[in-house]
Amino acid sequence: MYEYYPLIVVGAVVGVFSCLLLTAYLLVKDKKQAMGFDRQMEDKEIMWRLLAYAKPYRRAFLLVGFLMLFSIAYDVLSPLIIGWIEQLIVGDFTMPQIYRAVALYLSILAVSMVCTYVQAIVLQRTGQRIISVMREDLFVKIESLSQEQLNAIPVGKLVTRTTNDTNAISMMFTNLLVNLVKNMFVIVGVLAAMFMLNYELTLMVLCFVPFIILFTVIFRKFSRRAYRRVKDCTTDINTYLSENLSGIKITQIFNREEAKMEDFRNRSNALGRAKQEQILVFGIFRPLVYMLYVSSVLCLLFLGGKGYLENRVFLGQTIASGTLVSFYMYISKFYNPIQSLAEQFNWLQSAFASAEKVFTIMDMQPVIQDAPDAVEISKLRGEIEFRNVWFSYVEGEWVLKGVSFHVEPGQTVAFVGSTGSGKTTILSLLCRNYEFQKGEILVDGIDIRKIKIHSLRRQLGQMLQDVFLFSGTIRSNIALRDTSIAEEEILAACRYVNADHFINKLEKGLDEEVRERGNNFSAGQRQLLSFARTIVHKPAVMILDEATANIDTETELLIQDSLEKMQNIGTMLMVAHRLSTIRNADNIIVLSHGKIVEQGNHQTLLAMEGKYYRLYHLQSRREEMERTKNQEGTSSAAASSS
């Protein structure tokens, strides 16, 4: 039997050396590969940032570490106890000895099961709390970004970062880290126990390690690519869904369902192929490792069994039947953690990739921030002044060119002009949705860049053409979940803007359900609700952007009546689609290609017979033609019915 000894020793040395290479590969190679994929942060930095989230829960992780010792003890000691029981059965034994051995095994098993259960509960609770905090931080960061930054990031990507990527990080806290540590200790403990039993058989087991290293290296190369493809395809399909479900009306109007379905099918198939590649990689790796496990078991049975039969001596050491049984169990406990380590390190890198994406969003600095000397304002009078303001969305392409005007407190000022003249841009700059490049914008004589953003926006009430309503109730959409606003105030605001005309007809009144984006209400009803929402928050300056566009005649009368009432509240800035709604404005500013070409009241501008004059008469003739056409249609219908 000694002829096997040199071969086993050489194989064992190679195996130990391969273990060192595996450790270096897992800890160093990942970083180099990750940086090769243009990652902006190293694994070490990501780990420290993740651990910073776990720091407040260090006591829970210490408890988990303590409980983990019992499960490790079970993995290391259970084969020894089973081997002991087997030797008792084969040799001379008494039933009390068997009872004690079985009771010891069951006790260790029961303690391990209880500790594992408690450990899982603690980990899940702690992990979910950590991820909840991370999601909240991510959501707050997204809310702080400017419109320019949000427009550059597809909504689907932000949703993926907040859901899918944080879920991958959650797995790291609830499963990966603890199991990685546990598997390392189990491998060390199992090897120590095996050496204590029979070091030659242990060296035989180590001979198979080089093959494990080879398979692991190949597996990791392909699995990394598969993981990244799955992540990219998941982000792509989420982005596509977010965009197309929001614009599904356009798809239906133009009868493009089949084309959109084909696009979705292609993305879904791409995700399916990526998943299949991921499954294929695991499907090949697992059987290979299992083949090594079976091969080592066969070698154990052959060499150990032969030594046991030949005077129970193998390579100078006694081979007992209990030793063979223990080694059989230890081989399984040795291979399972190695196989798990390879997979878990890949999942860990997947979590790191997700964390890198999340931290990329968290590290974004808002383009628009409070100045160090920014002040808080409690109440505005409503005086607004633009001084030679220049602005461009794209560098060099000026949207506003030296715009200057002055609005007195309580005045109503309207902006008119062709599409792209800069009307809406002026209102966006006043709200600091974007930062202008030149000039000054003053509110009550204070540069808006010297006013805290939340303090400024609290004084501004915006009513846009495309009204956005949240899922919930009419009450929650008007109050925006501000519990300090009483129901009487909400009802008073609804009456003031004539929204009570349709709310009173609803079965549940203010508690009527509002579906996604308010699609169960008409455009006019949504606009009236936005008026009520603005009034109830008591702004000093009201901003209306095309508030009367695409509204039916009956609702337009209600809206115009509401506008006349709101003009008495404070300063009002309007972008007008229908010039008939701004005839009573104190000042009308006419814009063309980013410049102010005319300004004055309605009568003054008509007398000038300039751009406003032409726009007004062109629109008046168009409205007259529409009224004539409607009257003719009504007369024809009446004649047909008679």
Secondary structure, DSSP 8 states (H G I E B T S, - for coil): -GGGHHHHHHHHHHHHHHHHHHHHIIIIIHHHHHHHTT-SS-HHHHHHHHHHHHGGGHHHHHHHHHHHHHHHHHHHHHHHHHHHHHHHHHSS--HHHHHHHHHHHHHHHHHHHHHHHHHHHHHHHHHHHHHHHHHHHHHHHHHHS-HHHHHHS-HHHHHHIIIIIHHHHHHIIIIIHHHHHHHHHHHHHHHHHHHHH-HHHHHHHHTTHHHHHHHHHHHHHHHHHHHHHHHHHHHHHHHHHHHHHHTHHHHHHTT-HHHHHHHHHHHHHHHHHHHHHHHHHHHHHHHHHHHHHHHHHHHIIIIIHHHHHTTTEETTEE--HHHHHHHHHHHHHHHHHHHHHHHHHHHHHHHHHHHHHHHHHHT---SS---TT-B--S-----EEEEEEEEEEETTEEEEEEEEEEE-TT-EEEEEESTTSSHHHHHHHHTTSS--SEEEEEETTEEGGGB-HHHHHHTEEEEESS----SEEHHHHHHTT-TTS-HHHHHHHHHHTTTHHHHTTSSSGGG-EE-GGGTTS-HHHHHHHHHHHHHHT--SEEEEESTTTT--HHHHHHHHHHHHHHTTTSEEEEE-SSGGGGTT-SEEEEEETTEEEEEE-HHHHHHHTSHHHHHHHHHHHHHHHHHHHHHHHHHHHHHHH-
